Amino acid sequence: MNLILIAALLMGSGQDLEIAGDLMEAGIAYTGEADAAGQVRILCEYLEESLYAGCSDHALQLILHLEMFQLPQEHYDMWYARLAWSCGLAEYASAQLELVNGSPWITSRCRGLACLYRGNSADAAGFFLSSFEYAESVRQEYYSLLDLGFALVQQGELTESEELALYLSTRYPERELPVILLALSKSSQGRYGEGMSILQTLYSSSNASGIMRRYSRSLLREME
């Protein structure tokens, strides 16, 4: 019997593992179950973390892997544009994001990201609110609100970003990007000790993904 299938049988269903936040185990289980939709969700979750963290090498590998699933083209257009941003090509990334045309949710999100990369956080926040209204799933709502939180930090609306980070952390306890948002909200208010403590806890957590540990460590170095 295939080793991946054996591992999946031992660990349980991919859906249960995904809900629990065990993404790596869920991905293995979904592979054993031949659940393409589940595999895509897990890969996209890691890709979002990589793009937020600026891990361009890892993000590229994930995008190339996702190309095997032949998703709608607008997803790849968005991901490659964001990859350009993580490589330091902010203006190019913004221009490419403005060209993305797809569902109302992804189009609004891309317009918001284009504004965010240009430092226009007020317009970005408006587009992210629109993308939240267009969201057709809990996952899409989550990313719209997460994007909004980072736009609020850039805009200097730090009390609002902190409240949103706390809401997201409570509603999605299995996800770690809201923890990063909370740390940034606190440190941007001059509460460096609190922000660094949050990042240190995330960096030291055995349950945190390698991407998030790397991201938290890089932010800690910036604050030192």
C-alpha positions as CSV (number, residue, x, y, z in Angstrom):
1,M,0.0,0.0,0.0
2,N,1.2,3.5,-0.8
3,L,3.0,5.2,2.2
4,I,1.0,8.4,1.8
5,L,-2.3,6.4,2.0
6,I,-1.1,4.5,5.1
7,A,-0.2,7.9,6.7
8,A,-3.6,9.3,5.8
9,L,-5.4,6.3,7.3
10,L,-3.4,6.6,10.6
11,M,-4.0,10.3,11.0
12,G,-7.7,10.6,10.2
13,S,-9.7,12.5,7.7
14,G,-8.3,15.5,5.9
15,Q,-11.3,17.6,6.8
16,D,-11.0,16.9,10.5
17,L,-7.3,17.7,10.4
18,E,-7.8,20.9,8.4
19,I,-10.5,22.2,10.9
20,A,-8.1,21.4,13.7
21,G,-5.4,23.5,12.0
22,D,-3.0,20.6,11.3
23,L,-2.4,21.7,7.7
24,M,0.6,19.4,6.9
25,E,-1.2,16.4,8.1
26,A,-4.4,17.5,6.4
27,G,-2.5,17.8,3.1
28,I,-1.1,14.3,3.4
29,A,-4.6,13.0,4.3
30,Y,-6.2,14.8,1.3
31,T,-3.6,13.3,-1.0
32,G,-4.3,9.8,0.3
33,E,-8.0,10.5,-0.2
34,A,-7.4,11.8,-3.7
35,D,-9.3,15.0,-2.6
36,A,-8.1,17.6,-5.1
37,A,-10.2,20.4,-3.6
38,G,-8.7,19.7,-0.1
39,Q,-5.2,19.7,-1.5
40,V,-5.8,23.0,-3.2
41,R,-7.1,24.6,0.0
42,I,-4.0,23.5,2.0
43,L,-1.6,24.6,-0.7
44,C,-3.4,28.0,-0.9
45,E,-3.2,28.4,2.8
46,Y,0.6,27.9,2.8
47,L,0.9,30.1,-0.3
48,E,-0.9,33.0,1.5
49,E,1.5,32.7,4.4
50,S,4.5,32.7,2.1
51,L,3.3,35.7,0.2
52,Y,2.5,37.7,3.4
53,A,5.9,36.7,4.8
54,G,7.8,37.5,1.7
55,C,9.1,34.0,1.3
56,S,9.4,34.3,-2.5
57,D,11.3,31.0,-3.1
58,H,8.7,29.0,-1.2
59,A,5.8,30.9,-2.8
60,L,7.1,30.2,-6.3
61,Q,7.3,26.5,-5.6
62,L,3.7,26.4,-4.3
63,I,2.4,28.4,-7.3
64,L,4.1,26.0,-9.7
65,H,2.6,23.0,-7.8
66,L,-0.9,24.7,-7.9
67,E,-0.6,25.0,-11.7
68,M,-1.1,21.3,-11.9
69,F,-4.7,21.8,-10.7
70,Q,-5.7,24.1,-13.6
71,L,-7.6,26.7,-11.5
72,P,-9.1,29.8,-13.0
73,Q,-6.4,32.0,-14.6
74,E,-7.2,35.0,-12.3
75,H,-5.8,33.1,-9.3
76,Y,-2.4,32.6,-11.0
77,D,-2.4,36.2,-12.2
78,M,-2.9,37.4,-8.6
79,W,-0.3,35.1,-7.1
80,Y,2.4,35.9,-9.6
81,A,1.7,39.6,-9.2
82,R,2.0,39.2,-5.4
83,L,5.2,37.1,-5.9
84,A,6.7,40.1,-7.8
85,W,5.9,42.3,-4.7
86,S,7.7,39.9,-2.4
87,C,10.7,40.1,-4.7
88,G,10.8,43.9,-4.3
89,L,8.9,44.9,-7.5
90,A,6.1,46.9,-5.8
91,E,5.1,49.1,-8.8
92,Y,5.2,46.2,-11.2
93,A,3.1,44.1,-8.8
94,S,0.6,46.9,-8.4
95,A,0.2,47.3,-12.2
96,Q,-0.3,43.6,-12.7
97,L,-2.9,43.4,-9.9
98,E,-4.9,46.2,-11.6
99,L,-5.1,44.0,-14.7
100,V,-6.6,41.0,-12.9
101,N,-10.2,40.3,-13.9
102,G,-12.2,37.6,-12.3
103,S,-14.9,37.2,-9.7
104,P,-16.0,40.3,-7.9
105,W,-14.2,39.1,-4.8
106,I,-10.8,38.5,-6.4
107,T,-11.0,41.6,-8.5
108,S,-11.8,43.8,-5.5
109,R,-9.0,42.1,-3.5
110,C,-6.5,42.7,-6.3
111,R,-7.4,46.3,-6.6
112,G,-7.0,46.7,-2.8
113,L,-3.6,45.0,-2.9
114,A,-2.5,47.2,-5.7
115,C,-3.3,50.3,-3.6
116,L,-1.7,48.8,-0.5
117,Y,1.6,48.1,-2.4
118,R,1.6,51.8,-3.5
119,G,1.0,53.0,0.1
120,N,-2.5,54.1,-0.6
121,S,-4.0,52.4,2.4
122,A,-7.3,54.4,2.5
123,D,-8.4,53.2,-0.9
124,A,-7.0,49.8,-0.2
125,A,-9.3,49.5,2.9
126,G,-12.3,50.4,0.7
127,F,-11.5,47.7,-1.8
128,F,-11.0,45.2,1.0
129,L,-14.4,46.0,2.5
130,S,-15.9,45.5,-1.0
131,S,-14.1,42.1,-1.3
132,F,-15.6,41.1,2.1
133,E,-19.1,42.0,0.8
134,Y,-18.5,39.9,-2.3
135,A,-17.0,36.9,-0.4
136,E,-18.7,33.6,-1.1
137,S,-17.1,31.6,1.6
138,V,-15.7,31.8,5.1
139,R,-12.2,31.5,3.7
140,Q,-12.7,34.5,1.4
141,E,-14.2,36.6,4.2
142,Y,-11.1,35.7,6.3
143,Y,-8.6,36.9,3.7
144,S,-10.6,40.1,3.0
145,L,-10.6,41.0,6.7
146,L,-6.9,40.0,7.1
147,D,-6.0,42.3,4.2
148,L,-8.1,45.1,5.8
149,G,-6.2,44.7,9.0
150,F,-2.8,45.2,7.3
151,A,-4.2,48.2,5.5
152,L,-5.4,49.7,8.8
153,V,-1.8,49.3,10.2
154,Q,-0.4,51.1,7.2
155,Q,-3.0,53.8,7.6
156,G,-2.2,54.3,11.2
157,E,-5.6,53.1,12.4
158,L,-4.0,51.0,15.1
159,T,-6.8,50.6,17.6
160,E,-9.1,49.4,14.8
161,S,-6.4,47.0,13.5
162,E,-5.8,45.6,17.0
163,E,-9.5,45.0,17.5
164,L,-9.7,43.3,14.1
165,A,-6.7,41.1,14.9
166,L,-8.2,40.0,18.2
167,Y,-11.5,39.2,16.4
168,L,-9.7,37.2,13.7
169,S,-7.6,35.4,16.3
170,T,-10.7,34.4,18.2
171,R,-12.7,33.3,15.2
172,Y,-9.8,31.5,13.5
173,P,-7.7,30.2,16.3
174,E,-6.0,27.7,14.0
175,R,-4.5,30.5,11.8
176,E,-1.4,32.4,12.7
177,L,-1.4,35.5,10.4
178,P,-3.9,37.3,12.7
179,V,-1.3,36.8,15.5
180,I,1.3,38.6,13.3
181,L,-1.3,41.4,12.7
182,L,-1.9,41.7,16.4
183,A,1.9,42.0,17.1
184,L,2.3,44.6,14.4
185,S,-0.7,46.6,15.7
186,K,0.7,46.7,19.2
187,S,4.3,47.5,18.2
188,S,3.1,50.3,15.8
189,Q,1.5,51.9,18.9
190,G,4.9,51.9,20.6
191,R,4.0,48.8,22.7
192,Y,7.1,47.0,21.5
193,G,7.4,44.7,24.5
194,E,3.9,43.3,23.9
195,G,4.5,43.0,20.2
196,M,7.8,41.3,20.7
197,S,6.4,38.9,23.3
198,I,3.6,37.8,20.9
199,L,6.2,37.2,18.1
200,Q,8.5,35.4,20.4
201,T,5.7,33.1,21.5
202,L,4.8,32.4,17.9
203,Y,8.4,31.8,16.9
204,S,8.9,29.3,19.8
205,S,5.6,27.4,19.1
206,S,6.1,23.9,17.9
207,N,2.6,24.1,16.4
208,A,3.5,27.1,14.2
209,S,4.3,26.5,10.6
210,G,7.9,27.0,9.4
211,I,6.8,30.0,7.3
212,M,5.2,31.7,10.2
213,R,8.2,31.1,12.5
214,R,10.5,32.5,9.9
215,Y,8.2,35.6,9.5
216,S,8.0,36.2,13.2
217,R,11.7,35.9,13.5
218,S,12.3,38.5,10.8
219,L,9.9,40.9,12.5
220,L,11.6,40.4,15.8
221,R,14.9,41.3,14.2
222,E,13.4,44.5,12.9
223,M,12.2,45.5,16.3
224,E,15.5,44.7,18.2
